């Protein structure tokens, strides 16, 4: 039998999962706390115990799913900028994005709402920090663009490659291969 904290964490996770599901299905703006509570089969008061607003739910999801990105940036800042480091950074980032797939689905389906929410800026800040450890500001512009393109190749694998043949993991690994090729080209020219 779980502890009170474990049960509360499980409830929090269920709320996050259901909210993301509804945000992706109906849109962030069109989803109410009442609908989230109904889908969970709990009262609004029970939902309010954990989260006061939809944005509170979304921020908690963002923080839980992007924690690995913060760890990756911290790890990257402490590394020597070798080609092997850059390849490992991209591999780890690809895995972190894979873990954050529900958040990316939300972001893809709710781009307009993101402009008005804090998490849009927070995510952009994290991507810029990651890019800061991947690219060399003194490199020629085409090589800097290759590094930027490598990150966005991995982002594209989250939602733009859905129409290509192959399962999700095959597409993720193909995108990682292309991202590594781009960074390798940039690194070799430096």
Secondary structure in CASP SS format (residue, H / E / C, confidence):
PFRMAT SS
TARGET T0000
AUTHOR 0000-0000-0000
METHOD secondary structure of the structure
MODEL  1
X C 1.00
X C 1.00
X C 1.00
X H 1.00
X H 1.00
X H 1.00
X H 1.00
X H 1.00
X H 1.00
X H 1.00
X H 1.00
X H 1.00
X H 1.00
X H 1.00
X H 1.00
X H 1.00
X H 1.00
X H 1.00
X H 1.00
X H 1.00
X H 1.00
X H 1.00
X H 1.00
X H 1.00
X H 1.00
X H 1.00
X C 1.00
X C 1.00
X C 1.00
X C 1.00
X C 1.00
X C 1.00
X H 1.00
X H 1.00
X H 1.00
X H 1.00
X H 1.00
X H 1.00
X H 1.00
X H 1.00
X C 1.00
X C 1.00
X C 1.00
X H 1.00
X H 1.00
X H 1.00
X H 1.00
X H 1.00
X H 1.00
X H 1.00
X C 1.00
X C 1.00
X C 1.00
X H 1.00
X H 1.00
X H 1.00
X H 1.00
X H 1.00
X H 1.00
X H 1.00
X H 1.00
X H 1.00
X H 1.00
X H 1.00
X H 1.00
X H 1.00
X H 1.00
X H 1.00
X H 1.00
X H 1.00
X H 1.00
X H 1.00
X H 1.00
X H 1.00
X H 1.00
X H 1.00
X H 1.00
X C 1.00
X C 1.00
X C 1.00
X C 1.00
X C 1.00
X H 1.00
X H 1.00
X H 1.00
X H 1.00
X H 1.00
X H 1.00
X H 1.00
X H 1.00
X H 1.00
X H 1.00
X H 1.00
X H 1.00
X H 1.00
X H 1.00
X H 1.00
X H 1.00
X H 1.00
X C 1.00
X H 1.00
X H 1.00
X H 1.00
X H 1.00
X H 1.00
X H 1.00
X H 1.00
X H 1.00
X H 1.00
X C 1.00
X H 1.00
X H 1.00
X H 1.00
X H 1.00
X H 1.00
X H 1.00
X C 1.00
X H 1.00
X H 1.00
X H 1.00
X H 1.00
X H 1.00
X H 1.00
X H 1.00
X H 1.00
X H 1.00
X H 1.00
X H 1.00
X H 1.00
X H 1.00
X H 1.00
X H 1.00
X H 1.00
X H 1.00
X C 1.00
X C 1.00
X C 1.00
X C 1.00
X C 1.00
X C 1.00
X H 1.00
X H 1.00
X H 1.00
X H 1.00
X H 1.00
X H 1.00
X H 1.00
X H 1.00
X H 1.00
X H 1.00
X H 1.00
X H 1.00
X H 1.00
X H 1.00
X H 1.00
X H 1.00
X H 1.00
X H 1.00
X H 1.00
X C 1.00
X C 1.00
X C 1.00
X C 1.00
X C 1.00
X C 1.00
X C 1.00
X C 1.00
X H 1.00
X H 1.00
X H 1.00
X H 1.00
X H 1.00
X H 1.00
X H 1.00
X H 1.00
X H 1.00
X H 1.00
X H 1.00
X H 1.00
X H 1.00
X H 1.00
X H 1.00
X H 1.00
X H 1.00
X H 1.00
X H 1.00
X H 1.00
X H 1.00
X H 1.00
X C 1.00
END
